[in-house]
Amino acid sequence: MLHKKSRIVLMIVICISILSSSTIAMIEKRNDTTLSFSDNALILQNEVWVDDDYYEGGYNNGHTWGYDAFDRIQDGIDNVSDNGIVNLYEGIYDVFRIEQRNNIEIIAIEDDVPIIEGSQDAWDSSLTTPSFVKCVIFVNNSVDVFLSGFDIQGQGLSGRSYAVYFDGSSGGIRRCIVSPNERGNMNSLGIRAHLNSVIDIDDCTIENYGRIGIYCRTGTSLNAYNNTIIGQVYSDADGDYVSYGIEVENLGQASQATIRYNEIYNNMHTGSPTWSSAGIIVDSWRYYELTEGNCSATIEYNDIHDNMLGVQIVPNDNIVVNRNKIRDNIDFGAVSDPYWNGSTYVDYALDAKYNWWGDPSGPYHSSTNPDGLGDNITDFVIIEPWVENLLPNVEITKPEEWFLYININDMFELKFPFIANLIIGKIDIQVQALDCLYGIDRVEFYLNDELQSTDTTDPYSWTWDEENIFFLYTIKIIAYDNDVQSCEDTINVWKIF
């Protein structure tokens, strides 16, 4: 028999062995590919769904609460993997932030627009005195973050505040309403992007900002397409306030912007303020003795109207303002400001050719175009040639009226003056189409109102090689520009063979 002490030692060894076996089993279970629900909650999903009507124990559109179904956007972001999608249903949601993430899209999935409202703190290191600012959505140090299809409403932002704040990040904002609701706040911005951010802003409505709709600076690259940007109309009763649709600045480092197909208006002060308001402003700090690198900006196909100033730019060779509608701006359609070279102010020419200025006679300038009835311009604005007609123009150049065309076995073609428009054999119908503002999108060729061909490349033509009996035909040409405007030309011809 074992001594009592020996039995105690044996029991301890057995207990240790049992505990060790249990521990190993638990570890093996944790390493098993079959996971419990509680384990699932710890794993990020490729796709999650957010609805403010979801709740624990609910059906939740067949999704699992706490796993891929949430009632807060922030919870959805925190539980989706990089390269993931947060699907957002209609509802009213709180603020959110995305920090140090990659390839995330937050997208509204219904026709009803989800509303994001409120205010949160975010750090802005680019300020003269770095400090916390207010924002609704904060994207920080992240790559390819896209926000799509919702209404961003600021509430209680106050002070330095931004509805959407991209800080050293890339991505985009698509089909959103951006509305800080901070009229009169000269530190209120709709969208702010800085510190080498790369941001695309497409098909958005940006309004109710206090000072600037879209502001990019310090090495930011901006692409703004097809947006409606509605500024504030301030008066003397409001104070010495300003409003800008888009501002591009080189503070700390030059920025780059491509601004196309936007409508920008109501950035205005109706009194006599110290500062200007403008639809688009670029590099204005170079006017105030800042000698950092020049920004680049391509400003094309925009409708810039009913602002105090249309565009206010300190120009360089990498800034062009071409093929825009610049009209009905109160003081000036285009302002070319001088820059400080370190010791004196230097005037430089702004390339503003091929624009429509509100009248076929062009913009008004006392010396360069005193007969112009369009918007005023300052000195050092290059305006010629300007657009005299907003509509496209199309003309059938072949066949010509009162000529006979004879094609002989595709070897050669004869052309004679004739008493009618007559074609014998095959012929190339040729067209000249022009749109100085938006460019031609396509030319359509009709025969007796039946579409025969569409050509998208200049020179525009269609080969009519069908053998026909002797008959009178109507050739109709319709040209469309890239603004969906159209014009047409027709000719009646007799054709045989």
ABEGO torsion letter per residue (X at the ends): XBBAAAAAAAAAAAAAAAAAAAAAAAAAAAABABBBAAAAAABBBABBBBBAABBBGBAGGGBBBGAABBABAAAAAAABBBGBBBBBBBEBBBBBBBBGBBGBBBBBABABBBBBBEBBBBBBAABABBBBBBBABBBBGBBGBBBBGBBBBBBGAEEBBBABBBBGBBEBBBGBBBBAGABGBAABBABBBBGGBBBBBBGBBBBGBAABABBBBGGBBBBBBGBBBBBBBBBAAAEBBBBBABBBBABGBBBBBBBBGBBBBGBBBABBBABBBBABBBGAAAAAGBABBBBBBBBBGBBBBGBABABBBBBBAABBBBGBBBBGBAABABBBBBBBAGABBBBBBBBABGBBAGBAAEBBBAAABAABABBBBBBGBBAOBBBABABBBBBBAOBBBGBBBBBBGGABBBBBBBABBBBBEBBBBBBBBBBAAAEBABBBBBBGGBBABBBABOBBBBBBABBBBBBBBBBBBBBBBAAGBBBBBBBBBBBBX
